[in-house]
Amino acid sequence: MTNFDFPDVCLSESTEECKLTPPDLSAARERVHKIPEGFTKTMLQSLQMAFPDKFSNEEEAYMVFDAMKAVIATGLANGNKVHLDGLGEFSVQSDGGRKRVGFTAEECLNKVCK
């Protein structure tokens, strides 16, 4: 499965024609240069604090978030449901002839709302 955010990089559900290669890190760094606000920023700060040996700044943590977005978007674009353990499942759903992204949370997240 080709990854459209990281050209020439394949995902774990790849075919034999698609080899796993490292992404263009300079292109990824350019994409994540502006750190978002709100809960995304909170998540990046949490990643940085949880893994200080891996992320020296928020930009490095944002690269992980960017890669996660790419996996989800690429999976959906290729017609797959994207299940992330502990979080839920993303899928493409038809709504009156229009397609939209749907998300079904796992039970552990639904319990938070009860």
Phi and psi restraints in degrees (range 20) as a CNS / XPLOR table:
assign (resid 1 and name C) (resid 2 and name N)
       (resid 2 and name CA) (resid 2 and name C) 1.0 -77.4 20.0 2
assign (resid 2 and name N) (resid 2 and name CA)
       (resid 2 and name C) (resid 3 and name N) 1.0 142.1 20.0 2
assign (resid 2 and name C) (resid 3 and name N)
       (resid 3 and name CA) (resid 3 and name C) 1.0 -100.4 20.0 2
assign (resid 3 and name N) (resid 3 and name CA)
       (resid 3 and name C) (resid 4 and name N) 1.0 113.3 20.0 2
assign (resid 3 and name C) (resid 4 and name N)
       (resid 4 and name CA) (resid 4 and name C) 1.0 -77.4 20.0 2
assign (resid 4 and name N) (resid 4 and name CA)
       (resid 4 and name C) (resid 5 and name N) 1.0 -14.1 20.0 2
assign (resid 4 and name C) (resid 5 and name N)
       (resid 5 and name CA) (resid 5 and name C) 1.0 -84.3 20.0 2
assign (resid 5 and name N) (resid 5 and name CA)
       (resid 5 and name C) (resid 6 and name N) 1.0 -29.8 20.0 2
assign (resid 5 and name C) (resid 6 and name N)
       (resid 6 and name CA) (resid 6 and name C) 1.0 -122.4 20.0 2
assign (resid 6 and name N) (resid 6 and name CA)
       (resid 6 and name C) (resid 7 and name N) 1.0 86.2 20.0 2
assign (resid 6 and name C) (resid 7 and name N)
       (resid 7 and name CA) (resid 7 and name C) 1.0 -54.0 20.0 2
assign (resid 7 and name N) (resid 7 and name CA)
       (resid 7 and name C) (resid 8 and name N) 1.0 144.5 20.0 2
assign (resid 7 and name C) (resid 8 and name N)
       (resid 8 and name CA) (resid 8 and name C) 1.0 70.1 20.0 2
assign (resid 8 and name N) (resid 8 and name CA)
       (resid 8 and name C) (resid 9 and name N) 1.0 9.6 20.0 2
assign (resid 8 and name C) (resid 9 and name N)
       (resid 9 and name CA) (resid 9 and name C) 1.0 -112.7 20.0 2
assign (resid 9 and name N) (resid 9 and name CA)
       (resid 9 and name C) (resid 10 and name N) 1.0 132.6 20.0 2
assign (resid 9 and name C) (resid 10 and name N)
       (resid 10 and name CA) (resid 10 and name C) 1.0 -107.4 20.0 2
assign (resid 10 and name N) (resid 10 and name CA)
       (resid 10 and name C) (resid 11 and name N) 1.0 156.7 20.0 2
assign (resid 10 and name C) (resid 11 and name N)
       (resid 11 and name CA) (resid 11 and name C) 1.0 -91.7 20.0 2
assign (resid 11 and name N) (resid 11 and name CA)
       (resid 11 and name C) (resid 12 and name N) 1.0 173.6 20.0 2
assign (resid 11 and name C) (resid 12 and name N)
       (resid 12 and name CA) (resid 12 and name C) 1.0 -63.5 20.0 2
assign (resid 12 and name N) (resid 12 and name CA)
       (resid 12 and name C) (resid 13 and name N) 1.0 -21.4 20.0 2
assign (resid 12 and name C) (resid 13 and name N)
       (resid 13 and name CA) (resid 13 and name C) 1.0 -90.3 20.0 2
assign (resid 13 and name N) (resid 13 and name CA)
       (resid 13 and name C) (resid 14 and name N) 1.0 32.2 20.0 2
assign (resid 13 and name C) (resid 14 and name N)
       (resid 14 and name CA) (resid 14 and name C) 1.0 -70.0 20.0 2
assign (resid 14 and name N) (resid 14 and name CA)
       (resid 14 and name C) (resid 15 and name N) 1.0 158.4 20.0 2
assign (resid 14 and name C) (resid 15 and name N)
       (resid 15 and name CA) (resid 15 and name C) 1.0 -89.1 20.0 2
assign (resid 15 and name N) (resid 15 and name CA)
       (resid 15 and name C) (resid 16 and name N) 1.0 172.0 20.0 2
assign (resid 15 and name C) (resid 16 and name N)
       (resid 16 and name CA) (resid 16 and name C) 1.0 -65.5 20.0 2
assign (resid 16 and name N) (resid 16 and name CA)
       (resid 16 and name C) (resid 17 and name N) 1.0 -26.5 20.0 2
assign (resid 16 and name C) (resid 17 and name N)
       (resid 17 and name CA) (resid 17 and name C) 1.0 -72.7 20.0 2
assign (resid 17 and name N) (resid 17 and name CA)
       (resid 17 and name C) (resid 18 and name N) 1.0 -15.7 20.0 2
assign (resid 17 and name C) (resid 18 and name N)
       (resid 18 and name CA) (resid 18 and name C) 1.0 -110.2 20.0 2
assign (resid 18 and name N) (resid 18 and name CA)
       (resid 18 and name C) (resid 19 and name N) 1.0 109.2 20.0 2
assign (resid 18 and name C) (resid 19 and name N)
       (resid 19 and name CA) (resid 19 and name C) 1.0 -89.9 20.0 2
assign (resid 19 and name N) (resid 19 and name CA)
       (resid 19 and name C) (resid 20 and name N) 1.0 146.7 20.0 2
assign (resid 19 and name C) (resid 20 and name N)
       (resid 20 and name CA) (resid 20 and name C) 1.0 -75.5 20.0 2
assign (resid 20 and name N) (resid 20 and name CA)
       (resid 20 and name C) (resid 21 and name N) 1.0 123.3 20.0 2
assign (resid 20 and name C) (resid 21 and name N)
       (resid 21 and name CA) (resid 21 and name C) 1.0 -134.5 20.0 2
assign (resid 21 and name N) (resid 21 and name CA)
       (resid 21 and name C) (resid 22 and name N) 1.0 153.6 20.0 2
assign (resid 21 and name C) (resid 22 and name N)
       (resid 22 and name CA) (resid 22 and name C) 1.0 -67.8 20.0 2
assign (resid 22 and name N) (resid 22 and name CA)
       (resid 22 and name C) (resid 23 and name N) 1.0 147.6 20.0 2
assign (resid 22 and name C) (resid 23 and name N)
       (resid 23 and name CA) (resid 23 and name C) 1.0 -73.0 20.0 2
assign (resid 23 and name N) (resid 23 and name CA)
       (resid 23 and name C) (resid 24 and name N) 1.0 165.0 20.0 2
assign (resid 23 and name C) (resid 24 and name N)
       (resid 24 and name CA) (resid 24 and name C) 1.0 -76.2 20.0 2
assign (resid 24 and name N) (resid 24 and name CA)
       (resid 24 and name C) (resid 25 and name N) 1.0 99.2 20.0 2
assign (resid 24 and name C) (resid 25 and name N)
       (resid 25 and name CA) (resid 25 and name C) 1.0 -65.3 20.0 2
assign (resid 25 and name N) (resid 25 and name CA)
       (resid 25 and name C) (resid 26 and name N) 1.0 -31.6 20.0 2
assign (resid 25 and name C) (resid 26 and name N)
       (resid 26 and name CA) (resid 26 and name C) 1.0 -67.7 20.0 2
assign (resid 26 and name N) (resid 26 and name CA)
       (resid 26 and name C) (resid 27 and name N) 1.0 -36.7 20.0 2
assign (resid 26 and name C) (resid 27 and name N)
       (resid 27 and name CA) (resid 27 and name C) 1.0 -67.4 20.0 2
assign (resid 27 and name N) (resid 27 and name CA)
       (resid 27 and name C) (resid 28 and name N) 1.0 -39.8 20.0 2
assign (resid 27 and name C) (resid 28 and name N)
       (resid 28 and name CA) (resid 28 and name C) 1.0 -65.6 20.0 2
assign (resid 28 and name N) (resid 28 and name CA)
       (resid 28 and name C) (resid 29 and name N) 1.0 -42.1 20.0 2
assign (resid 28 and name C) (resid 29 and name N)
       (resid 29 and name CA) (resid 29 and name C) 1.0 -62.0 20.0 2
assign (resid 29 and name N) (resid 29 and name CA)
       (resid 29 and name C) (resid 30 and name N) 1.0 -37.3 20.0 2
assign (resid 29 and name C) (resid 30 and name N)
       (resid 30 and name CA) (resid 30 and name C) 1.0 -64.7 20.0 2
assign (resid 30 and name N) (resid 30 and name CA)
       (resid 30 and name C) (resid 31 and name N) 1.0 -39.0 20.0 2
assign (resid 30 and name C) (resid 31 and name N)
       (resid 31 and name CA) (resid 31 and name C) 1.0 -65.8 20.0 2
assign (resid 31 and name N) (resid 31 and name CA)
       (resid 31 and name C) (resid 32 and name N) 1.0 -33.2 20.0 2
assign (resid 31 and name C) (resid 32 and name N)
       (resid 32 and name CA) (resid 32 and name C) 1.0 -101.7 20.0 2
assign (resid 32 and name N) (resid 32 and name CA)
       (resid 32 and name C) (resid 33 and name N) 1.0 14.2 20.0 2
assign (resid 32 and name C) (resid 33 and name N)
       (resid 33 and name CA) (resid 33 and name C) 1.0 -60.0 20.0 2
assign (resid 33 and name N) (resid 33 and name CA)
       (resid 33 and name C) (resid 34 and name N) 1.0 -40.2 20.0 2
assign (resid 33 and name C) (resid 34 and name N)
       (resid 34 and name CA) (resid 34 and name C) 1.0 -93.4 20.0 2
assign (resid 34 and name N) (resid 34 and name CA)
       (resid 34 and name C) (resid 35 and name N) 1.0 113.8 20.0 2
assign (resid 34 and name C) (resid 35 and name N)
       (resid 35 and name CA) (resid 35 and name C) 1.0 -77.0 20.0 2
assign (resid 35 and name N) (resid 35 and name CA)
       (resid 35 and name C) (resid 36 and name N) 1.0 129.3 20.0 2
assign (resid 35 and name C) (resid 36 and name N)
       (resid 36 and name CA) (resid 36 and name C) 1.0 -72.8 20.0 2
assign (resid 36 and name N) (resid 36 and name CA)
       (resid 36 and name C) (resid 37 and name N) 1.0 170.0 20.0 2
assign (resid 36 and name C) (resid 37 and name N)
       (resid 37 and name CA) (resid 37 and name C) 1.0 -102.7 20.0 2
assign (resid 37 and name N) (resid 37 and name CA)
       (resid 37 and name C) (resid 38 and name N) 1.0 -175.5 20.0 2
assign (resid 37 and name C) (resid 38 and name N)
       (resid 38 and name CA) (resid 38 and name C) 1.0 71.2 20.0 2
assign (resid 38 and name N) (resid 38 and name CA)
       (resid 38 and name C) (resid 39 and name N) 1.0 -146.5 20.0 2
assign (resid 38 and name C) (resid 39 and name N)
       (resid 39 and name CA) (resid 39 and name C) 1.0 -67.5 20.0 2
assign (resid 39 and name N) (resid 39 and name CA)
       (resid 39 and name C) (resid 40 and name N) 1.0 -25.8 20.0 2
assign (resid 39 and name C) (resid 40 and name N)
       (resid 40 and name CA) (resid 40 and name C) 1.0 -64.3 20.0 2
assign (resid 40 and name N) (resid 40 and name CA)
       (resid 40 and name C) (resid 41 and name N) 1.0 -44.3 20.0 2
assign (resid 40 and name C) (resid 41 and name N)
       (resid 41 and name CA) (resid 41 and name C) 1.0 -63.4 20.0 2
assign (resid 41 and name N) (resid 41 and name CA)
       (resid 41 and name C) (resid 42 and name N) 1.0 -40.6 20.0 2
assign (resid 41 and name C) (resid 42 and name N)
       (resid 42 and name CA) (resid 42 and name C) 1.0 -60.8 20.0 2
assign (resid 42 and name N) (resid 42 and name CA)
       (resid 42 and name C) (resid 43 and name N) 1.0 -42.1 20.0 2
assign (resid 42 and name C) (resid 43 and name N)
       (resid 43 and name CA) (resid 43 and name C) 1.0 -65.0 20.0 2
assign (resid 43 and name N) (resid 43 and name CA)
       (resid 43 and name C) (resid 44 and name N) 1.0 -41.2 20.0 2
assign (resid 43 and name C) (resid 44 and name N)
       (resid 44 and name CA) (resid 44 and name C) 1.0 -63.8 20.0 2
assign (resid 44 and name N) (resid 44 and name CA)
       (resid 44 and name C) (resid 45 and name N) 1.0 -41.7 20.0 2
assign (resid 44 and name C) (resid 45 and name N)
       (resid 45 and name CA) (resid 45 and name C) 1.0 -64.7 20.0 2
assign (resid 45 and name N) (resid 45 and name CA)
       (resid 45 and name C) (resid 46 and name N) 1.0 -38.4 20.0 2
assign (resid 45 and name C) (resid 46 and name N)
       (resid 46 and name CA) (resid 46 and name C) 1.0 -65.1 20.0 2
assign (resid 46 and name N) (resid 46 and name CA)
       (resid 46 and name C) (resid 47 and name N) 1.0 -42.0 20.0 2
assign (resid 46 and name C) (resid 47 and name N)
       (resid 47 and name CA) (resid 47 and name C) 1.0 -61.3 20.0 2
assign (resid 47 and name N) (resid 47 and name CA)
       (resid 47 and name C) (resid 48 and name N) 1.0 -43.6 20.0 2
assign (resid 47 and name C) (resid 48 and name N)
       (resid 48 and name CA) (resid 48 and name C) 1.0 -63.3 20.0 2
assign (resid 48 and name N) (resid 48 and name CA)
       (resid 48 and name C) (resid 49 and name N) 1.0 -42.0 20.0 2
assign (resid 48 and name C) (resid 49 and name N)
       (resid 49 and name CA) (resid 49 and name C) 1.0 -70.4 20.0 2
assign (resid 49 and name N) (resid 49 and name CA)
       (resid 49 and name C) (resid 50 and name N) 1.0 -36.0 20.0 2
assign (resid 49 and name C) (resid 50 and name N)
       (resid 50 and name CA) (resid 50 and name C) 1.0 -72.0 20.0 2
assign (resid 50 and name N) (resid 50 and name CA)
       (resid 50 and name C) (resid 51 and name N) 1.0 -29.4 20.0 2
assign (resid 50 and name C) (resid 51 and name N)
       (resid 51 and name CA) (resid 51 and name C) 1.0 -130.1 20.0 2
assign (resid 51 and name N) (resid 51 and name CA)
       (resid 51 and name C) (resid 52 and name N) 1.0 63.0 20.0 2
assign (resid 51 and name C) (resid 52 and name N)
       (resid 52 and name CA) (resid 52 and name C) 1.0 -62.2 20.0 2
assign (resid 52 and name N) (resid 52 and name CA)
       (resid 52 and name C) (resid 53 and name N) 1.0 -24.3 20.0 2
assign (resid 52 and name C) (resid 53 and name N)
       (resid 53 and name CA) (resid 53 and name C) 1.0 -78.6 20.0 2
assign (resid 53 and name N) (resid 53 and name CA)
       (resid 53 and name C) (resid 54 and name N) 1.0 -14.0 20.0 2
assign (resid 53 and name C) (resid 54 and name N)
       (resid 54 and name CA) (resid 54 and name C) 1.0 -103.3 20.0 2
assign (resid 54 and name N) (resid 54 and name CA)
       (resid 54 and name C) (resid 55 and name N) 1.0 -36.3 20.0 2
assign (resid 54 and name C) (resid 55 and name N)
       (resid 55 and name CA) (resid 55 and name C) 1.0 -122.3 20.0 2
assign (resid 55 and name N) (resid 55 and name CA)
       (resid 55 and name C) (resid 56 and name N) 1.0 112.3 20.0 2
assign (resid 55 and name C) (resid 56 and name N)
       (resid 56 and name CA) (resid 56 and name C) 1.0 -84.6 20.0 2
assign (resid 56 and name N) (resid 56 and name CA)
       (resid 56 and name C) (resid 57 and name N) 1.0 -13.6 20.0 2
assign (resid 56 and name C) (resid 57 and name N)
       (resid 57 and name CA) (resid 57 and name C) 1.0 -155.3 20.0 2
assign (resid 57 and name N) (resid 57 and name CA)
       (resid 57 and name C) (resid 58 and name N) 1.0 173.0 20.0 2
assign (resid 57 and name C) (resid 58 and name N)
       (resid 58 and name CA) (resid 58 and name C) 1.0 -65.6 20.0 2
assign (resid 58 and name N) (resid 58 and name CA)
       (resid 58 and name C) (resid 59 and name N) 1.0 -31.4 20.0 2
assign (resid 58 and name C) (resid 59 and name N)
       (resid 59 and name CA) (resid 59 and name C) 1.0 -61.9 20.0 2
assign (resid 59 and name N) (resid 59 and name CA)
       (resid 59 and name C) (resid 60 and name N) 1.0 -40.1 20.0 2
assign (resid 59 and name C) (resid 60 and name N)
       (resid 60 and name CA) (resid 60 and name C) 1.0 -66.5 20.0 2
assign (resid 60 and name N) (resid 60 and name CA)
       (resid 60 and name C) (resid 61 and name N) 1.0 -39.7 20.0 2
assign (resid 60 and name C) (resid 61 and name N)
       (resid 61 and name CA) (resid 61 and name C) 1.0 -65.5 20.0 2
assign (resid 61 and name N) (resid 61 and name CA)
       (resid 61 and name C) (resid 62 and name N) 1.0 -36.1 20.0 2
assign (resid 61 and name C) (resid 62 and name N)
       (resid 62 and name CA) (resid 62 and name C) 1.0 -65.2 20.0 2
assign (resid 62 and name N) (resid 62 and name CA)
       (resid 62 and name C) (resid 63 and name N) 1.0 -28.9 20.0 2
assign (resid 62 and name C) (resid 63 and name N)
       (resid 63 and name CA) (resid 63 and name C) 1.0 -63.2 20.0 2
assign (resid 63 and name N) (resid 63 and name CA)
       (resid 63 and name C) (resid 64 and name N) 1.0 -35.3 20.0 2
assign (resid 63 and name C) (resid 64 and name N)
       (resid 64 and name CA) (resid 64 and name C) 1.0 -65.8 20.0 2
assign (resid 64 and name N) (resid 64 and name CA)
       (resid 64 and name C) (resid 65 and name N) 1.0 -45.8 20.0 2
assign (resid 64 and name C) (resid 65 and name N)
       (resid 65 and name CA) (resid 65 and name C) 1.0 -60.7 20.0 2
assign (resid 65 and name N) (resid 65 and name CA)
       (resid 65 and name C) (resid 66 and name N) 1.0 -42.1 20.0 2
assign (resid 65 and name C) (resid 66 and name N)
       (resid 66 and name CA) (resid 66 and name C) 1.0 -61.6 20.0 2
assign (resid 66 and name N) (resid 66 and name CA)
       (resid 66 and name C) (resid 67 and name N) 1.0 -41.8 20.0 2
assign (resid 66 and name C) (resid 67 and name N)
       (resid 67 and name CA) (resid 67 and name C) 1.0 -65.9 20.0 2
assign (resid 67 and name N) (resid 67 and name CA)
       (resid 67 and name C) (resid 68 and name N) 1.0 -37.1 20.0 2
assign (resid 67 and name C) (resid 68 and name N)
       (resid 68 and name CA) (resid 68 and name C) 1.0 -63.7 20.0 2
assign (resid 68 and name N) (resid 68 and name CA)
       (resid 68 and name C) (resid 69 and name N) 1.0 -43.9 20.0 2
assign (resid 68 and name C) (resid 69 and name N)
       (resid 69 and name CA) (resid 69 and name C) 1.0 -59.7 20.0 2
assign (resid 69 and name N) (resid 69 and name CA)
       (resid 69 and name C) (resid 70 and name N) 1.0 -41.1 20.0 2
assign (resid 69 and name C) (resid 70 and name N)
       (resid 70 and name CA) (resid 70 and name C) 1.0 -63.7 20.0 2
assign (resid 70 and name N) (resid 70 and name CA)
       (resid 70 and name C) (resid 71 and name N) 1.0 -41.3 20.0 2
assign (resid 70 and name C) (resid 71 and name N)
       (resid 71 and name CA) (resid 71 and name C) 1.0 -62.8 20.0 2
assign (resid 71 and name N) (resid 71 and name CA)
       (resid 71 and name C) (resid 72 and name N) 1.0 -45.4 20.0 2
assign (resid 71 and name C) (resid 72 and name N)
       (resid 72 and name CA) (resid 72 and name C) 1.0 -64.2 20.0 2
assign (resid 72 and name N) (resid 72 and name CA)
       (resid 72 and name C) (resid 73 and name N) 1.0 -50.6 20.0 2
assign (resid 72 and name C) (resid 73 and name N)
       (resid 73 and name CA) (resid 73 and name C) 1.0 -61.8 20.0 2
assign (resid 73 and name N) (resid 73 and name CA)
       (resid 73 and name C) (resid 74 and name N) 1.0 -42.4 20.0 2
assign (resid 73 and name C) (resid 74 and name N)
       (resid 74 and name CA) (resid 74 and name C) 1.0 -67.1 20.0 2
assign (resid 74 and name N) (resid 74 and name CA)
       (resid 74 and name C) (resid 75 and name N) 1.0 -43.1 20.0 2
assign (resid 74 and name C) (resid 75 and name N)
       (resid 75 and name CA) (resid 75 and name C) 1.0 -59.0 20.0 2
assign (resid 75 and name N) (resid 75 and name CA)
       (resid 75 and name C) (resid 76 and name N) 1.0 -45.4 20.0 2
assign (resid 75 and name C) (resid 76 and name N)
       (resid 76 and name CA) (resid 76 and name C) 1.0 -64.8 20.0 2
assign (resid 76 and name N) (resid 76 and name CA)
       (resid 76 and name C) (resid 77 and name N) 1.0 -42.8 20.0 2
assign (resid 76 and name C) (resid 77 and name N)
       (resid 77 and name CA) (resid 77 and name C) 1.0 -62.7 20.0 2
assign (resid 77 and name N) (resid 77 and name CA)
       (resid 77 and name C) (resid 78 and name N) 1.0 -27.6 20.0 2
assign (resid 77 and name C) (resid 78 and name N)
       (resid 78 and name CA) (resid 78 and name C) 1.0 -90.9 20.0 2
assign (resid 78 and name N) (resid 78 and name CA)
       (resid 78 and name C) (resid 79 and name N) 1.0 9.7 20.0 2
assign (resid 78 and name C) (resid 79 and name N)
       (resid 79 and name CA) (resid 79 and name C) 1.0 82.2 20.0 2
assign (resid 79 and name N) (resid 79 and name CA)
       (resid 79 and name C) (resid 80 and name N) 1.0 15.8 20.0 2
assign (resid 79 and name C) (resid 80 and name N)
       (resid 80 and name CA) (resid 80 and name C) 1.0 -99.1 20.0 2
assign (resid 80 and name N) (resid 80 and name CA)
       (resid 80 and name C) (resid 81 and name N) 1.0 155.1 20.0 2
assign (resid 80 and name C) (resid 81 and name N)
       (resid 81 and name CA) (resid 81 and name C) 1.0 -84.5 20.0 2
assign (resid 81 and name N) (resid 81 and name CA)
       (resid 81 and name C) (resid 82 and name N) 1.0 141.3 20.0 2
assign (resid 81 and name C) (resid 82 and name N)
       (resid 82 and name CA) (resid 82 and name C) 1.0 -115.0 20.0 2
assign (resid 82 and name N) (resid 82 and name CA)
       (resid 82 and name C) (resid 83 and name N) 1.0 108.2 20.0 2
assign (resid 82 and name C) (resid 83 and name N)
       (resid 83 and name CA) (resid 83 and name C) 1.0 -101.8 20.0 2
assign (resid 83 and name N) (resid 83 and name CA)
       (resid 83 and name C) (resid 84 and name N) 1.0 126.1 20.0 2
assign (resid 83 and name C) (resid 84 and name N)
       (resid 84 and name CA) (resid 84 and name C) 1.0 -115.6 20.0 2
assign (resid 84 and name N) (resid 84 and name CA)
       (resid 84 and name C) (resid 85 and name N) 1.0 113.8 20.0 2
assign (resid 84 and name C) (resid 85 and name N)
       (resid 85 and name CA) (resid 85 and name C) 1.0 -54.1 20.0 2
assign (resid 85 and name N) (resid 85 and name CA)
       (resid 85 and name C) (resid 86 and name N) 1.0 133.4 20.0 2
assign (resid 85 and name C) (resid 86 and name N)
       (resid 86 and name CA) (resid 86 and name C) 1.0 84.8 20.0 2
assign (resid 86 and name N) (resid 86 and name CA)
       (resid 86 and name C) (resid 87 and name N) 1.0 -11.1 20.0 2
assign (resid 86 and name C) (resid 87 and name N)
       (resid 87 and name CA) (resid 87 and name C) 1.0 -114.9 20.0 2
assign (resid 87 and name N) (resid 87 and name CA)
       (resid 87 and name C) (resid 88 and name N) 1.0 -63.5 20.0 2
assign (resid 87 and name C) (resid 88 and name N)
       (resid 88 and name CA) (resid 88 and name C) 1.0 154.7 20.0 2
assign (resid 88 and name N) (resid 88 and name CA)
       (resid 88 and name C) (resid 89 and name N) 1.0 -160.7 20.0 2
assign (resid 88 and name C) (resid 89 and name N)
       (resid 89 and name CA) (resid 89 and name C) 1.0 -127.0 20.0 2
assign (resid 89 and name N) (resid 89 and name CA)
       (resid 89 and name C) (resid 90 and name N) 1.0 130.2 20.0 2
assign (resid 89 and name C) (resid 90 and name N)
       (resid 90 and name CA) (resid 90 and name C) 1.0 -96.6 20.0 2
assign (resid 90 and name N) (resid 90 and name CA)
       (resid 90 and name C) (resid 91 and name N) 1.0 141.2 20.0 2
assign (resid 90 and name C) (resid 91 and name N)
       (resid 91 and name CA) (resid 91 and name C) 1.0 -151.7 20.0 2
assign (resid 91 and name N) (resid 91 and name CA)
       (resid 91 and name C) (resid 92 and name N) 1.0 159.5 20.0 2
assign (resid 91 and name C) (resid 92 and name N)
       (resid 92 and name CA) (resid 92 and name C) 1.0 -90.1 20.0 2
assign (resid 92 and name N) (resid 92 and name CA)
       (resid 92 and name C) (resid 93 and name N) 1.0 127.6 20.0 2
assign (resid 92 and name C) (resid 93 and name N)
       (resid 93 and name CA) (resid 93 and name C) 1.0 -123.3 20.0 2
assign (resid 93 and name N) (resid 93 and name CA)
       (resid 93 and name C) (resid 94 and name N) 1.0 145.2 20.0 2
assign (resid 93 and name C) (resid 94 and name N)
       (resid 94 and name CA) (resid 94 and name C) 1.0 -92.1 20.0 2
assign (resid 94 and name N) (resid 94 and name CA)
       (resid 94 and name C) (resid 95 and name N) 1.0 134.5 20.0 2
assign (resid 94 and name C) (resid 95 and name N)
       (resid 95 and name CA) (resid 95 and name C) 1.0 -134.0 20.0 2
assign (resid 95 and name N) (resid 95 and name CA)
       (resid 95 and name C) (resid 96 and name N) 1.0 94.9 20.0 2
assign (resid 95 and name C) (resid 96 and name N)
       (resid 96 and name CA) (resid 96 and name C) 1.0 61.9 20.0 2
assign (resid 96 and name N) (resid 96 and name CA)
       (resid 96 and name C) (resid 97 and name N) 1.0 39.7 20.0 2
assign (resid 96 and name C) (resid 97 and name N)
       (resid 97 and name CA) (resid 97 and name C) 1.0 87.0 20.0 2
assign (resid 97 and name N) (resid 97 and name CA)
       (resid 97 and name C) (resid 98 and name N) 1.0 -10.0 20.0 2
assign (resid 97 and name C) (resid 98 and name N)
       (resid 98 and name CA) (resid 98 and name C) 1.0 -102.9 20.0 2
assign (resid 98 and name N) (resid 98 and name CA)
       (resid 98 and name C) (resid 99 and name N) 1.0 145.7 20.0 2
assign (resid 98 and name C) (resid 99 and name N)
       (resid 99 and name CA) (resid 99 and name C) 1.0 -96.5 20.0 2
assign (resid 99 and name N) (resid 99 and name CA)
       (resid 99 and name C) (resid 100 and name N) 1.0 143.6 20.0 2
assign (resid 99 and name C) (resid 100 and name N)
       (resid 100 and name CA) (resid 100 and name C) 1.0 -146.7 20.0 2
assign (resid 100 and name N) (resid 100 and name CA)
       (resid 100 and name C) (resid 101 and name N) 1.0 163.2 20.0 2
assign (resid 100 and name C) (resid 101 and name N)
       (resid 101 and name CA) (resid 101 and name C) 1.0 -88.4 20.0 2
assign (resid 101 and name N) (resid 101 and name CA)
       (resid 101 and name C) (resid 102 and name N) 1.0 129.7 20.0 2
assign (resid 101 and name C) (resid 102 and name N)
       (resid 102 and name CA) (resid 102 and name C) 1.0 -110.2 20.0 2
assign (resid 102 and name N) (resid 102 and name CA)
       (resid 102 and name C) (resid 103 and name N) 1.0 154.8 20.0 2
assign (resid 102 and name C) (resid 103 and name N)
       (resid 103 and name CA) (resid 103 and name C) 1.0 -136.4 20.0 2
assign (resid 103 and name N) (resid 103 and name CA)
       (resid 103 and name C) (resid 104 and name N) 1.0 130.4 20.0 2
assign (resid 103 and name C) (resid 104 and name N)
       (resid 104 and name CA) (resid 104 and name C) 1.0 -116.8 20.0 2
assign (resid 104 and name N) (resid 104 and name CA)
       (resid 104 and name C) (resid 105 and name N) 1.0 114.6 20.0 2
assign (resid 104 and name C) (resid 105 and name N)
       (resid 105 and name CA) (resid 105 and name C) 1.0 -73.2 20.0 2
assign (resid 105 and name N) (resid 105 and name CA)
       (resid 105 and name C) (resid 106 and name N) 1.0 149.3 20.0 2
assign (resid 105 and name C) (resid 106 and name N)
       (resid 106 and name CA) (resid 106 and name C) 1.0 -72.3 20.0 2
assign (resid 106 and name N) (resid 106 and name CA)
       (resid 106 and name C) (resid 107 and name N) 1.0 159.0 20.0 2
assign (resid 106 and name C) (resid 107 and name N)
       (resid 107 and name CA) (resid 107 and name C) 1.0 -55.8 20.0 2
assign (resid 107 and name N) (resid 107 and name CA)
       (resid 107 and name C) (resid 108 and name N) 1.0 -36.5 20.0 2
assign (resid 107 and name C) (resid 108 and name N)
       (resid 108 and name CA) (resid 108 and name C) 1.0 -61.1 20.0 2
assign (resid 108 and name N) (resid 108 and name CA)
       (resid 108 and name C) (resid 109 and name N) 1.0 -32.8 20.0 2
assign (resid 108 and name C) (resid 109 and name N)
       (resid 109 and name CA) (resid 109 and name C) 1.0 -77.6 20.0 2
assign (resid 109 and name N) (resid 109 and name CA)
       (resid 109 and name C) (resid 110 and name N) 1.0 -36.6 20.0 2
assign (resid 109 and name C) (resid 110 and name N)
       (resid 110 and name CA) (resid 110 and name C) 1.0 -64.1 20.0 2
assign (resid 110 and name N) (resid 110 and name CA)
       (resid 110 and name C) (resid 111 and name N) 1.0 -30.5 20.0 2
assign (resid 110 and name C) (resid 111 and name N)
       (resid 111 and name CA) (resid 111 and name C) 1.0 -64.9 20.0 2
assign (resid 111 and name N) (resid 111 and name CA)
       (resid 111 and name C) (resid 112 and name N) 1.0 -28.0 20.0 2
assign (resid 111 and name C) (resid 112 and name N)
       (resid 112 and name CA) (resid 112 and name C) 1.0 -62.3 20.0 2
assign (resid 112 and name N) (resid 112 and name CA)
       (resid 112 and name C) (resid 113 and name N) 1.0 -32.1 20.0 2
assign (resid 112 and name C) (resid 113 and name N)
       (resid 113 and name CA) (resid 113 and name C) 1.0 -83.9 20.0 2
assign (resid 113 and name N) (resid 113 and name CA)
       (resid 113 and name C) (resid 114 and name N) 1.0 -8.4 20.0 2
